[in-house]
Amino acid sequence: MIAKLKGLLDSVGEGALVIDVGGVGYQVFCSARTLRGLPKIGEAVQLHIETHVREDHIHLFGFLSQAERAWFTLLQTVQGVGAKVALGILGSLSPDELTRALASGDKAMLTRCDGVGPKLAARLVTELKDKMGGLELGAAAAGLPEAAADAPAAGEGQGAVSDALSALVNLGYKRADAFGAVMQAARSLGDKADVSSLIRLGLKELAK
């Protein structure tokens, strides 16, 4: 089973590339995000690989980060999400953006992805919200300041969101649930967001 490929970028097409490893060209299917992050043709490239073996074919799917590869696998545990849809989601949303969308129940953000309608977006939120905590998903999953950078909270800003999240986790709430509650509170409070307000409104969200 191939888990990683390191070689020279031979060519890039729509949805796939060819990587030359010791004179052997491997076709690897990738998300649009991965394809945008590639070096120039002829330069060295390394991809994390997910291998799909079927009766009639062997397909290689490549990712520049382990987080993207982990999401690719997790997304396909949801009914209606195959490799094509998973790549479409990852082409539209980064791992951090996907984490925030699921944690906060932002179905509108998910429907921006190719192949995702309202019903599938709702299923993704329901089925993955509690599963994603075990993955290495980047700053958003860890509740670091970077995750709060795009939150519509001003006031104390990133520190307030991070502190409120930590407080709710310390109270015994799951990180994914607490993150979603704090993000919703931040959107509601806007410029009035501070730590105490975020915690108070976050607790109300969690109680619903």
N, C-alpha and C positions, 0 to 999 in steps of 0.2 A: 504494500500500500504506500503510495507516494504522499508524503506529508510536507515536503518543501522542495522547491526547485531554485537553483541559483545558476545563472548563466548570462547570455547576451540577448538583449531584446532584438528579435529577428524582424518581426512585423506586427502591426496592429490593425485589426479590422473592427467591424461593428459587433461589439459584445464579446470579442475574443482577441487573443494575441498568440504569437508563437515565440517561445523562448528556446534558444539554442543552448543545449547543455552537452558539451563535448561532441558537437557535430550531429546530435540528434535533436530534431525539432519537436517540441511538445506544444500541442494546441491547448490553450487554457482559457476557459470562459471566465469573464470578470464583470463586476459591476461597472457602471459608468464612472463612479467615484474612483475606483482603482485605476481604470484606464486613463482618467485625467491626471493621476498622480505618477504616471510612468516617466522614466527618463527618456532620452532620445534613442532612436533606432541605432543599434550597434553598441549601446552602453550596457553596463552590468546591471542586472536586476535580480532581486530575490523575492519570491512569493511563497506565502503559506498556502498549502494546497489541501483541498478537501476532495477526496476521490470517490466518485460514485460508480459502482460496478453493477451493471445490469446484464441480462442475458444477451442483449444485442449490441451493447456498447460499453465503453469505459470513458467517462467524462471527468476531466480535471477542472476544478474551480479554484481560482487563485485570488489571494487577498494580500494587500500590503501590510496589514496589521492583524495580530492575533484576535483583537476585539471584533473586527469585521468577520473573521472566519467563525468565531464563536456565535455571533448573531445569526450567521447564515444557517448554522446547524439548528439553533434554537427556534428560529422562525418557522422552519419546516416541521416542527412538532404540532403546529396549528393546522387543523383541517382546512384544505383549500389553498395552502401555501406550498408550492413546489419550488424547485430550484429557480425557475424563471421569475416567479413573483418575488422570491427572497432577494434575488439580485436587483430587481426593480426597486424594492424598498431600500436596499443598501445604496443604490445609486442616487436616491433622492435625499436620504437622511444619514448623517454620520452616526456612529454608535452612541455618542453623547446625546444627539438630538432624538434618536429613537428611544433612549432611556427616559428622557424628559417627557416625550409624548405619551409613553405607556404609563409612567408613574403618575402623571397628572390627568390621565384619561382624555388626552387631546385627540379625539377621533378625526377632527378636521385636518390636523397635520398629517395623519396617516393616510387619509384619502387623497392627498397630493401625490402619493406614490403610484407608479404604474401598476395596474392590476388590482388595486385596493379600493373597493367600494365601501359604503357605509356599514353593511353587514359584516364584512371581513374585518374592517377597522374595529368594530365592537368586539368581535371574537378575539382579535389580537390583544386588546386591552384586558379582556376577561381572563384569557388563558395564560398570558405571559407576565402579568403584573407581579405575581408572586414567584415566578420562576427565575427572573432575571437577576436576582440578588446574588446568585452564586457565580456569576460570570465576571471576568475582568473587563468591565465595560467603560473604563475611563473615569474622568473626573465627575461626571454627572451621577454615576452610581455611587461614588464614594462620598458625595455631598461636599465636594471641595468648592472653593470660591469660583473656579472656572464654570461650574455648572450654573452658578447664579448670575453669570455675566449677562446672559440674555433675558433674565427675568425682569418683568416690568416693575421692579421695586426700586424706589429711590431711597430717601431718608438715609439710614445707615448703610444702605446698599448691600453689597455682597456679604459683608460680615454679619449683617442682621439675618439674612436668609440662612447662612451657614450655622449661626448660633441657634436659631430657632429650630432648625433641623436636628442639631445635636441634642437640644433639650427634649424634643419629642421622642427621639430614639432612646434617650436615657430614661424616659417615662415608661418604656417597654413596648412602644409601637414599632412595627416593622419599618425598616428604612425606606422601602419603596412606597409604603402607605404614607409615611411621614413626609417624604419628599413631595408626593403629589399634593398633600394638604397644604404644605408651605407654599408651593408654587401657585396654587389656587388662591391662597390668602394674599400673596404678593400681588397677583393680578387685580384682586378686588381692592386692596388698600392703596395701590399706586404710590403717590408721594408721601402718604401718611404711614407707610410701612416702617415700623421699628421692631425690635426683638419681641417686646411684650405683646404688641399688637399681632404680630405674626403667630406667636404661640397661641394666643387666645383664639384667633380666628381659625388657626390650624386645628385646634382641639375641636372646634365646632364642626369643621369639615370631617374630621375623623369620627365624630359621633353620629353622622348622618347614616 
